[in-house]
Amino acid sequence: MVESVGAGRVVWDDSLLDYDFGPMHPMAPVRLDLTIRLARALGVFDHVGLLPVPPADDDLLSLVHTGEYVAAVQAAAERPDAVNGPHGLGTPDVPAFRDMHHASSRVVTATVEAARSVWTGTADHAVSPSGGLHHAMPDHASGFCVYNDVAVAIRWLLDQGAERVAYVDVDVHHGDGVQAVFWDDPRVLTLSIHEGPQWLFPGTGFPTEVGGPGAEGTAVNVAVPPGTGDEGWLRALHSTVPHLLAAFRPDVLVSQHGCDTHFLDPLAHLSVSLDGQRMAAQAVHVWAHEFAGGRWVATGGGGYAVVDVVPRAWTHLMAEAAGWPLAPSTEVPQGWREYVLERLSAVAPFHLTDGRDPVVTDWSTGYNPGDRLDQAVLATRRAVFPWHGLDPDRD
């Protein structure tokens, strides 16, 4: 049921909570439950249309995934206790669970529905908060990801007539699955801002990874050092992404907003705040209008501080897509905080951000050769910018 009509849409129903690896797994579905409840309590869904998830569609999976792999997921879903490693299933990262195929397929259809609503003009912007499973490969699972909903949605957009699609990934982990799917496809520009592969899974995403033959320059990787905070992270984003989007001129901008860059996230080592993440969502929104005709498809992704970070970050994202951004000083509703206490015996935050006020600086302020962040950004600019006719050493 559509709760309201506007420029933005969110694709959601509670069936998406079935993507559940079990009570000890970091990818806890409660993070999505809390997100939707917080957004509803703050009135976000009074300003954005809420779309249900279409039925699972195995034909969509075949746009990216091999038939052998889909069959393996289906078999694992029937006998999860008998699976131990083939195709990346039954591992600690991707434990098999009953009905795994159906639950994972629904995540894919949710993100494709978001893409459909934007491509057909039903909405300018659409968010699939359950999506962003960017590590899944065509023939195997990886990094908590069974099927790669983002890659399927991008391939669907291309099949519908999009000539160029840009993908911006701000998750702390490299968007390796999406990059791999489109490595040789010059129609897709993948830009990933992530913690360096020397320090973090999946061990890929070096600046020298620039795309396959005939698609050089369409894989872009900014590998930032551990400890990078708001201003460095935003500098990396602003010193690369808008320049490349301006040169590439996509028909649609797709973005993945994993919030595991946050300083409270237990699985990574960056020091970004809710305020920095909120500013990144704002920037992507602006770039969608500047470079992609306003067509913007956004997803969730990683994020394992399930109370303090994920609900707030993605509530901001959905509000931004609705054209109804929430002020940083907004208080978290008392009813939501009480639900968190009752459900998880946890104390929830009082405000929607961390109370920081990052200053955004880009390459125009000059290069500091002694700064590790600037070294990382320059490595990416020098690897990729010339393929787009851009000068890597000048703004």
C-alpha positions as CSV (number, residue, x, y, z in Angstrom):
1,M,0.0,0.0,0.0
2,V,1.3,3.5,-0.9
3,E,1.1,5.6,2.2
4,S,1.7,8.8,0.4
5,V,2.5,10.2,-3.0
6,G,5.6,12.3,-3.8
7,A,8.9,12.5,-5.6
8,G,10.4,9.7,-3.6
9,R,9.6,6.0,-2.9
10,V,10.8,3.5,-0.4
11,V,10.4,-0.2,-1.2
12,W,9.6,-2.2,1.9
13,D,7.5,-4.8,3.5
14,D,8.1,-6.9,6.6
15,S,8.9,-10.0,4.5
16,L,12.4,-8.5,4.0
17,L,13.1,-9.3,7.6
18,D,13.3,-13.0,6.5
19,Y,16.8,-12.4,5.3
20,D,18.2,-13.8,8.5
21,F,21.4,-15.7,9.1
22,G,20.6,-16.4,12.8
23,P,20.8,-14.7,16.2
24,M,24.6,-14.6,16.4
25,H,25.2,-13.2,12.9
26,P,26.2,-9.4,12.5
27,M,23.7,-8.9,9.7
28,A,20.8,-8.8,12.1
29,P,17.4,-8.1,10.5
30,V,16.4,-6.1,13.6
31,R,18.5,-3.3,12.2
32,L,15.9,-2.9,9.4
33,D,13.0,-3.3,11.8
34,L,14.4,-0.5,13.9
35,T,15.0,1.7,10.8
36,I,11.5,1.4,9.4
37,R,10.0,2.0,12.9
38,L,12.2,5.1,13.4
39,A,11.3,6.5,10.0
40,R,7.6,5.9,10.6
41,A,7.8,7.5,14.1
42,L,9.4,10.6,12.6
43,G,6.8,11.0,9.8
44,V,9.1,10.2,6.9
45,F,6.4,8.0,5.3
46,D,4.0,10.9,5.3
47,H,6.4,12.4,2.7
48,V,7.5,9.4,0.6
49,G,5.5,6.7,-1.1
50,L,5.9,3.2,0.5
51,L,5.9,0.5,-2.1
52,P,5.4,-3.3,-1.3
53,V,7.9,-5.8,-2.6
54,P,6.9,-7.7,-5.7
55,P,7.0,-11.5,-5.7
56,A,10.4,-13.2,-6.1
57,D,11.4,-13.6,-9.7
58,D,14.1,-16.1,-10.6
59,D,14.3,-14.6,-14.1
60,L,15.7,-11.4,-12.6
61,L,18.5,-13.5,-10.9
62,S,19.6,-14.8,-14.2
63,L,20.5,-11.3,-15.3
64,V,23.7,-11.7,-13.1
65,H,23.8,-15.1,-11.4
66,T,24.6,-18.5,-13.0
67,G,21.9,-21.2,-13.1
68,E,24.2,-23.5,-11.2
69,Y,24.6,-21.0,-8.4
70,V,20.9,-20.3,-8.1
71,A,20.2,-24.0,-8.0
72,A,22.8,-24.4,-5.2
73,V,21.1,-21.7,-3.2
74,Q,17.7,-23.4,-3.7
75,A,19.1,-26.7,-2.5
76,A,20.7,-25.0,0.5
77,A,17.4,-23.5,1.4
78,E,15.8,-26.9,1.5
79,R,18.5,-28.6,3.6
80,P,20.6,-25.9,5.3
81,D,22.1,-28.2,7.8
82,A,23.8,-30.2,5.0
83,V,25.6,-27.3,3.4
84,N,29.2,-26.7,4.1
85,G,31.1,-24.4,1.8
86,P,30.2,-24.9,-1.9
87,H,29.5,-21.7,-3.7
88,G,30.3,-19.8,-0.5
89,L,27.2,-21.1,1.2
90,G,27.2,-22.7,4.7
91,T,30.2,-20.6,5.8
92,P,30.4,-18.4,8.9
93,D,29.9,-15.3,6.7
94,V,27.0,-16.8,4.8
95,P,25.3,-19.6,6.8
96,A,22.6,-21.5,5.0
97,F,19.1,-21.0,6.4
98,R,15.7,-22.4,5.5
99,D,14.0,-20.5,2.7
100,M,17.2,-18.6,2.0
101,H,16.6,-18.5,-1.7
102,H,13.2,-16.9,-1.4
103,A,14.3,-14.4,1.2
104,S,17.3,-13.4,-0.8
105,S,15.3,-13.2,-4.0
106,R,12.9,-10.8,-2.4
107,V,15.8,-8.4,-1.6
108,V,16.6,-8.4,-5.3
109,T,13.0,-7.7,-6.4
110,A,12.9,-4.9,-3.9
111,T,15.9,-3.1,-5.4
112,V,14.7,-3.8,-8.9
113,E,11.3,-2.3,-8.0
114,A,13.1,0.8,-6.7
115,A,15.0,1.0,-10.1
116,R,11.7,0.4,-12.0
117,S,9.9,3.2,-10.2
118,V,12.7,5.7,-11.1
119,W,13.2,4.5,-14.7
120,T,9.5,4.6,-15.5
121,G,9.1,8.1,-13.9
122,T,6.9,6.9,-11.1
123,A,9.4,8.5,-8.8
124,D,12.4,10.7,-9.1
125,H,14.2,8.9,-6.2
126,A,13.7,5.5,-4.7
127,V,15.3,3.7,-1.7
128,S,15.6,0.0,-1.1
129,P,16.9,-0.1,2.5
130,S,17.2,-3.9,2.6
131,G,19.4,-3.9,-0.5
132,G,23.1,-3.1,-1.1
133,L,24.3,-6.7,-1.0
134,H,27.3,-5.7,-3.0
135,H,29.7,-8.7,-2.3
136,A,27.7,-11.5,-4.0
137,M,29.4,-12.8,-7.2
138,P,27.7,-14.3,-10.2
139,D,28.6,-17.9,-9.0
140,H,29.1,-17.6,-5.3
141,A,28.0,-15.9,-2.1
142,S,30.4,-13.7,-0.1
143,G,30.5,-11.2,2.8
144,F,26.9,-11.8,4.1
145,C,25.5,-11.5,0.6
146,V,23.7,-14.2,-1.3
147,Y,22.4,-12.5,-4.4
148,N,23.7,-9.1,-5.7
149,D,20.6,-7.0,-5.8
150,V,22.5,-3.9,-6.9
151,A,24.1,-5.6,-9.9
152,V,20.8,-7.1,-10.9
153,A,19.1,-3.7,-10.8
154,I,21.8,-2.1,-12.8
155,R,21.7,-4.8,-15.4
156,W,17.9,-4.4,-15.5
157,L,18.3,-0.7,-16.1
158,L,20.6,-1.4,-19.0
159,D,18.2,-3.9,-20.5
160,Q,15.4,-1.3,-20.3
161,G,17.5,1.2,-22.4
162,A,19.7,3.1,-20.0
163,E,22.9,3.9,-21.9
164,R,25.1,4.7,-18.9
165,V,24.6,3.9,-15.2
166,A,26.9,5.2,-12.4
167,Y,27.2,3.4,-9.1
168,V,28.5,5.1,-6.0
169,D,29.3,2.9,-3.0
170,V,30.2,4.5,0.3
171,D,30.2,1.3,2.4
172,V,33.4,0.8,4.4
173,H,34.0,-2.4,2.4
174,H,34.9,-2.4,-1.3
175,G,32.0,-3.0,-3.6
176,D,33.8,-5.9,-5.2
177,G,30.8,-7.9,-6.5
178,V,29.3,-5.0,-8.5
179,Q,32.8,-4.1,-9.8
180,A,33.3,-7.7,-10.9
181,V,30.0,-7.9,-12.8
182,F,30.6,-4.8,-14.8
183,W,34.4,-5.0,-15.1
184,D,34.3,-5.1,-18.8
185,D,31.3,-3.0,-19.4
186,P,32.0,0.6,-20.3
187,R,28.3,1.5,-19.8
188,V,28.7,1.2,-16.0
189,L,30.9,3.4,-13.9
190,T,31.5,1.9,-10.4
191,L,32.9,4.2,-7.8
192,S,33.8,2.8,-4.4
193,I,35.1,4.8,-1.4
194,H,36.2,2.2,1.2
195,E,38.8,1.3,3.8
196,G,42.0,0.1,2.2
197,P,42.1,-3.5,1.2
198,Q,45.4,-4.0,3.2
199,W,43.3,-3.7,6.3
200,L,39.8,-4.9,5.6
201,F,37.7,-7.5,3.8
202,P,37.4,-8.3,0.9
203,G,41.0,-7.4,0.2
204,T,40.3,-5.7,-3.2
205,G,39.6,-2.2,-4.3
206,F,43.1,-0.9,-5.0
207,P,43.3,2.3,-7.0
208,T,45.0,0.4,-9.8
209,E,41.8,-1.6,-10.4
210,V,40.4,0.5,-13.2
211,G,38.3,-1.8,-15.4
212,G,38.9,-4.4,-18.1
213,P,39.9,-4.0,-21.8
214,G,37.7,-1.5,-23.4
215,A,36.3,-0.3,-20.1
216,E,39.4,1.3,-18.6
217,G,38.6,4.1,-16.2
218,T,35.1,2.8,-15.4
219,A,36.2,1.1,-12.1
220,V,37.1,3.7,-9.6
221,N,38.5,2.8,-6.1
222,V,39.4,5.3,-3.4
223,A,41.0,3.2,-0.6
224,V,41.2,5.4,2.5
225,P,43.4,4.6,5.5
226,P,42.1,3.3,8.9
227,G,41.1,6.0,11.3
228,T,39.8,8.3,8.5
229,G,37.1,10.6,9.9
230,D,34.4,12.9,8.6
231,E,36.5,15.5,6.9
232,G,39.0,13.1,5.2
233,W,36.2,10.8,4.1
234,L,34.1,13.6,2.7
235,R,37.2,15.1,1.0
236,A,37.9,11.7,-0.7
237,L,34.3,11.7,-1.9
238,H,34.1,15.2,-3.1
239,S,37.6,15.1,-4.8
240,T,36.7,12.2,-7.0
241,V,33.0,11.4,-7.5
242,P,31.5,14.7,-8.9
243,H,34.4,15.1,-11.4
244,L,33.8,11.6,-12.8
245,L,30.1,11.9,-12.8
246,A,30.3,15.1,-14.7
247,A,32.5,13.4,-17.4
248,F,30.5,10.2,-17.5
249,R,27.0,11.8,-17.5
250,P,24.9,8.7,-16.4
251,D,21.2,8.3,-17.2
252,V,20.7,7.0,-13.6
253,L,22.7,7.2,-10.4
254,V,22.6,4.2,-8.2
255,S,24.2,4.4,-4.7
256,Q,24.9,2.0,-1.8
257,H,24.9,3.6,1.6
258,G,26.5,1.1,3.9
259,C,26.9,2.9,7.2
260,D,29.7,0.7,8.6
261,T,32.1,3.7,8.1
262,H,30.8,4.9,11.5
263,F,33.2,5.1,14.5
264,L,31.0,2.7,16.5
265,D,30.8,0.0,13.8
266,P,32.4,-3.2,15.2
267,L,33.7,-4.6,11.9
268,A,35.8,-1.8,10.5
269,H,38.2,1.0,11.4
270,L,37.0,4.3,10.1
271,S,35.8,7.2,12.3
272,V,32.9,8.8,10.3
273,S,29.9,10.1,12.2
274,L,26.2,10.2,11.5
275,D,26.7,13.8,10.5
276,G,29.3,12.8,7.8
277,Q,27.0,10.0,6.5
278,R,24.1,12.4,6.4
279,M,26.2,14.9,4.4
280,A,27.2,12.1,2.0
281,A,23.6,11.3,1.3
282,Q,22.9,15.0,0.7
283,A,25.8,15.1,-1.8
284,V,24.7,12.1,-3.7
285,H,21.2,13.6,-3.9
286,V,22.6,16.8,-5.4
287,W,24.8,14.9,-7.8
288,A,21.8,12.9,-9.1
289,H,20.2,16.2,-10.1
290,E,23.4,17.7,-11.5
291,F,24.5,14.7,-13.5
292,A,21.7,12.1,-13.9
293,G,18.6,14.1,-14.6
294,G,17.5,13.6,-10.9
295,R,17.2,9.8,-11.4
296,W,18.5,8.3,-8.1
297,V,18.2,4.7,-6.8
298,A,19.6,4.2,-3.3
299,T,20.1,1.1,-1.2
300,G,21.3,0.2,2.3
301,G,24.2,-2.1,2.8
302,G,26.6,-2.8,5.6
303,G,26.2,-1.5,9.1
304,Y,26.5,-3.5,12.3
305,A,25.9,-1.0,15.1
306,V,22.3,-2.0,14.9
307,V,20.8,0.5,17.4
308,D,23.1,3.5,17.4
309,V,23.9,3.9,13.8
310,V,21.9,1.9,11.2
311,P,18.4,3.2,12.0
312,R,19.5,6.8,12.1
313,A,21.7,6.7,9.0
314,W,19.0,5.1,6.8
315,T,16.2,7.3,8.2
316,H,18.2,10.3,7.1
317,L,18.7,8.6,3.7
318,M,15.0,8.0,3.2
319,A,14.1,11.5,4.3
320,E,16.7,12.9,1.9
321,A,15.2,10.9,-1.0
322,A,11.8,12.2,0.0
323,G,12.9,15.8,-0.4
324,W,12.2,16.2,3.3
325,P,15.6,16.2,5.1
326,L,15.6,15.9,8.8
327,A,17.5,18.4,10.9
328,P,20.6,17.1,12.7
329,S,19.1,18.4,16.0
330,T,15.9,16.3,15.6
331,E,15.2,14.3,18.7
332,V,14.6,10.6,18.6
333,P,11.0,9.8,19.5
334,Q,10.5,8.5,23.0
335,G,8.3,5.7,21.8
336,W,11.0,4.4,19.6
337,R,13.6,4.5,22.4
338,E,11.2,2.6,24.6
339,Y,10.8,-0.1,21.9
340,V,14.5,-0.4,21.6
341,L,14.8,-0.9,25.4
342,E,12.0,-3.5,25.4
343,R,13.2,-5.4,22.4
344,L,17.0,-5.3,22.9
345,S,17.5,-4.1,26.5
346,A,19.6,-1.3,24.9
347,V,19.7,2.4,25.5
348,A,19.0,4.3,22.2
349,P,20.5,7.6,21.2
350,F,18.5,10.8,21.9
351,H,19.3,12.7,18.7
352,L,19.4,11.9,15.0
353,T,23.1,12.7,14.6
354,D,26.3,12.7,16.7
355,G,26.4,16.5,17.0
356,R,29.3,17.1,14.7
357,D,29.7,19.8,12.0
358,P,32.2,18.5,9.4
359,V,33.8,21.0,7.0
360,V,33.9,19.8,3.4
361,T,37.2,20.5,1.5
362,D,37.9,19.2,-1.9
363,W,41.0,19.1,-4.1
364,S,40.8,22.8,-4.9
365,T,42.4,23.5,-1.4
366,G,45.6,21.8,-2.6
367,Y,47.4,18.5,-2.1
368,N,49.3,17.7,1.1
369,P,52.0,15.2,0.2
370,G,52.5,14.1,3.8
371,D,48.8,13.2,4.4
372,R,47.9,9.6,3.9
373,L,44.3,10.5,2.9
374,D,45.6,12.9,0.2
375,Q,48.0,10.2,-1.0
376,A,45.1,7.8,-1.4
377,V,43.0,10.2,-3.2
378,L,45.8,11.3,-5.6
379,A,46.6,7.6,-6.4
380,T,43.0,7.2,-7.5
381,R,42.9,10.4,-9.5
382,R,46.1,9.5,-11.3
383,A,44.9,6.0,-12.1
384,V,41.5,7.0,-13.4
385,F,41.1,10.7,-14.3
386,P,43.2,10.5,-17.6
387,W,40.8,7.9,-19.0
388,H,38.1,10.6,-18.8
389,G,40.2,13.4,-20.1
390,L,40.6,14.9,-16.7
391,D,43.8,16.3,-15.1
392,P,44.5,14.4,-11.9
393,D,46.7,17.1,-10.4
394,R,44.2,19.9,-10.7
395,D,40.7,20.5,-9.4
